[in-house]
Amino acid sequence: MIDKSYQGKGLGRKALKTAIDYIHTNPCGQAGYCWLSYEPENVAAKSLYNSMGFIENGQMCDDEIVAVLKLKK
């Protein structure tokens, strides 16, 4: 999460890219997908995740929308 006073400066995108890059190093073994969830009213998160290749899969995790990224092999 990025503090409100630092939002809109590309930090969330940079942090997400760093996390995805780390996942690609297979720290816990090879994975085919990465998933995350976000609150339905968080349109900024939805936009960010969609722009990074995450696709909503129709599932919910508690009250949050699940989106999945297919990892490149």
N, C-alpha and C positions, 0 to 999 in steps of 0.2 A: 504494500500500500504506500502511496505517495501522499505526504502531508499536503493539505489544501493549498498552502502558500507556495508550494513547489510544482503544482499541477500545471499542465499546459506548456511545459518546457522540454518535453521529449524524454523525461527521465523514466517514465513508465515503460515506454517503448524500448529504451536502452536496457532497462532491467530485465524485461521479458526476453529480449534477444540474447542477453547474457545467460539467462536461465536455460533457454532452448539450446544455445551453443554448448553449455555444460552437459545437458542431457545427451547430446550427440556424442559425447566422449564415453558413453556407456558406463557411468560410475557404478551402477548396480546391475550391470548386464545389459544386453541388447534389448531394446524396446521398439515396438512398431508404432505406438501411439503415445501421445501426451494429452491428458485431459485436465480441464479446469472448470470451475463453476463461478457464476457471478449472479448478483441480484438482478432480477428482471428490469427494475427501474434505472439501473446503472447503464445508461446509453453510451457514455464515454468508454466504459470497459468493453461493452459489446463492439463498438466501433474499432477500438484498438485490437481486440482479439481477432475480429474478422479480418482486419488489415494484415495481420500476421499469419493468416492461413487457418485459424481455428474455425471449425464449422459446428454449429449446433446440431446435436444428434437426436433431439426430441426427448431426451431424458432430463429428469430433475434430480438434484441432490438436496434433500430437504426442500427448501423453498427457492433454490437457486437453479439457474439454467446451466446445463452441461454443454461444453463445447470441446471438440476434439481436434487435435493436430496430427496428421499422419506424418511420421518421421521419415526422412529420407534414409535409404539404406545404401 
